[in-house]
């Protein structure tokens, strides 16, 4: 029986904390509606890179933390993040092999699923009336996916996260 040694857990935690900080950082009202889904992108990256280390449980906990930080319905982001990380883990072997522009398509679909689930939860709570701005974070997040992917890959290689 071979034992794999996990290294760099603190790097994963720090990138997730940084994404949570970027999520709650105040922005001018004009651009705040375009704020990327930083936490979702970081979770997708780590689930794609290290599916045995970052899975549904981690995504659920991070989502609950984001719900607390954003004062949203408790469990909304937890459920959404758990679902998109589950789908990422199921697809990671295929996603690793495709070029980054094709990954962007998958990331866009995952982020749309994330937004649809959040919209559904808002609808259940009686606040389902949203405009086009509700969907804007999925677009901006998709556009910055190559930057997030390449940055986190460089960090993972630099600190030899396994």
C-alpha positions as CSV (number, residue, x, y, z in Angstrom):
1,X,0.0,0.0,0.0
2,X,1.5,3.3,-1.1
3,X,1.0,6.4,0.9
4,X,0.8,9.7,-0.9
5,X,2.1,12.7,0.9
6,X,0.1,15.8,0.7
7,X,2.0,19.1,0.5
8,X,1.0,22.6,0.4
9,X,-2.4,22.5,2.1
10,X,-1.7,26.0,3.4
11,X,-1.5,27.3,-0.2
12,X,-4.9,25.9,-1.0
13,X,-6.3,27.5,2.2
14,X,-4.6,30.9,1.4
15,X,-5.9,31.0,-2.1
16,X,-9.5,30.3,-0.9
17,X,-9.2,32.9,1.8
18,X,-7.9,35.4,-0.8
19,X,-10.8,34.6,-3.1
20,X,-13.2,35.2,-0.2
21,X,-11.5,38.6,0.5
22,X,-11.9,39.5,-3.2
23,X,-15.5,38.5,-3.0
24,X,-16.4,40.9,-0.1
25,X,-14.0,43.7,-1.0
26,X,-16.1,46.9,-1.6
27,X,-16.2,48.1,-5.2
28,X,-17.9,51.1,-6.8
29,X,-21.5,50.4,-7.6
30,X,-20.9,50.7,-11.4
31,X,-18.6,47.7,-11.5
32,X,-19.8,45.7,-8.5
33,X,-22.4,43.9,-10.5
34,X,-19.6,42.6,-12.8
35,X,-17.6,41.2,-9.9
36,X,-16.2,37.8,-10.9
37,X,-17.2,34.7,-8.9
38,X,-13.7,34.5,-7.3
39,X,-14.4,31.7,-4.9
40,X,-16.2,29.6,-7.4
41,X,-13.2,30.0,-9.8
42,X,-10.7,29.0,-7.2
43,X,-12.7,26.0,-6.1
44,X,-13.1,24.9,-9.7
45,X,-9.3,25.2,-10.2
46,X,-8.4,23.2,-7.1
47,X,-11.0,20.6,-7.9
48,X,-9.6,20.3,-11.4
49,X,-6.0,20.2,-10.3
50,X,-6.3,18.2,-7.1
51,X,-9.7,16.4,-7.0
52,X,-8.6,14.2,-4.1
53,X,-7.9,17.2,-1.9
54,X,-10.6,19.7,-2.8
55,X,-14.0,18.1,-3.1
56,X,-17.6,18.5,-2.3
57,X,-17.1,18.8,1.5
58,X,-14.5,21.6,1.2
59,X,-16.8,23.4,-1.3
60,X,-19.8,23.1,1.0
61,X,-17.8,24.6,4.0
62,X,-16.4,27.4,1.8
63,X,-19.9,28.2,0.5
64,X,-21.2,28.4,4.1
65,X,-18.4,30.7,4.9
66,X,-19.2,32.9,1.9
67,X,-22.9,32.9,2.9
68,X,-21.9,34.2,6.3
69,X,-19.6,36.9,4.9
70,X,-22.2,38.1,2.3
71,X,-25.1,37.7,4.7
72,X,-27.1,35.6,2.2
73,X,-29.3,32.6,2.9
74,X,-27.3,30.1,4.8
75,X,-26.5,27.2,2.6
76,X,-27.1,28.9,-0.7
77,X,-23.5,29.2,-1.8
78,X,-22.7,26.0,0.0
79,X,-25.1,24.0,-2.2
80,X,-24.1,25.8,-5.4
81,X,-20.4,25.4,-4.7
82,X,-20.8,21.7,-3.8
83,X,-22.7,21.1,-7.0
84,X,-20.2,22.8,-9.3
85,X,-17.2,21.1,-7.5
86,X,-19.0,17.7,-7.8
87,X,-19.4,18.3,-11.5
88,X,-15.8,19.5,-11.9
89,X,-14.5,16.4,-10.1
90,X,-16.6,14.2,-12.4
91,X,-15.2,15.9,-15.5
92,X,-11.6,16.6,-14.4
93,X,-10.0,14.0,-16.5
94,X,-11.5,15.3,-19.6
95,X,-11.1,19.0,-18.7
96,X,-7.4,18.6,-18.1
97,X,-6.8,17.5,-21.6
98,X,-8.6,20.3,-23.5
99,X,-7.2,23.7,-24.3
100,X,-8.0,26.6,-22.0
101,X,-10.5,28.1,-24.4
102,X,-12.6,24.9,-24.2
103,X,-12.2,24.9,-20.4
104,X,-13.7,28.4,-20.5
105,X,-16.9,27.0,-22.1
106,X,-17.2,24.4,-19.4
107,X,-16.4,27.0,-16.7
108,X,-19.1,29.2,-18.2
109,X,-21.6,26.3,-18.0
110,X,-20.6,25.6,-14.4
111,X,-21.0,29.2,-13.4
112,X,-24.4,29.4,-15.1
113,X,-25.5,26.4,-13.1
114,X,-24.2,28.2,-10.0
115,X,-26.2,31.3,-10.8
116,X,-29.3,29.3,-11.7
117,X,-29.2,27.5,-8.4
118,X,-28.7,30.8,-6.5
119,X,-31.6,32.3,-8.5
120,X,-33.8,29.3,-7.6
121,X,-33.0,29.7,-3.9
122,X,-33.8,33.4,-4.2
123,X,-37.1,32.5,-5.8
124,X,-38.0,30.1,-3.0
125,X,-37.2,32.9,-0.6
126,X,-39.5,35.3,-2.5
127,X,-36.9,37.4,-4.2
128,X,-36.7,35.9,-7.6
129,X,-37.0,39.1,-9.6
130,X,-33.6,39.8,-11.1
131,X,-32.3,41.7,-14.1
132,X,-29.5,40.9,-16.5
133,X,-27.0,42.1,-13.9
134,X,-27.5,38.9,-12.0
135,X,-25.9,36.9,-14.9
136,X,-22.9,39.3,-15.4
137,X,-20.6,37.6,-12.9
138,X,-20.7,34.4,-15.0
139,X,-19.5,36.3,-18.0
140,X,-16.7,38.2,-16.3
141,X,-15.6,35.0,-14.4
142,X,-15.4,33.1,-17.7
143,X,-13.4,35.8,-19.3
144,X,-10.8,35.9,-16.5
145,X,-10.6,32.1,-16.2
146,X,-7.4,31.8,-18.2
147,X,-5.7,34.4,-15.8
148,X,-7.0,32.5,-12.7
149,X,-6.0,29.2,-14.2
150,X,-2.5,30.2,-15.2
151,X,-1.9,32.1,-11.9
152,X,-3.0,29.3,-9.7
153,X,-1.1,26.7,-11.7
154,X,2.1,28.8,-11.3
155,X,1.4,29.0,-7.5
156,X,0.8,25.3,-7.4
157,X,4.1,24.6,-9.2
158,X,6.0,27.2,-7.2
159,X,5.0,25.7,-3.9
160,X,4.9,22.1,-5.1
161,X,1.3,21.6,-4.0
162,X,0.4,17.9,-4.2
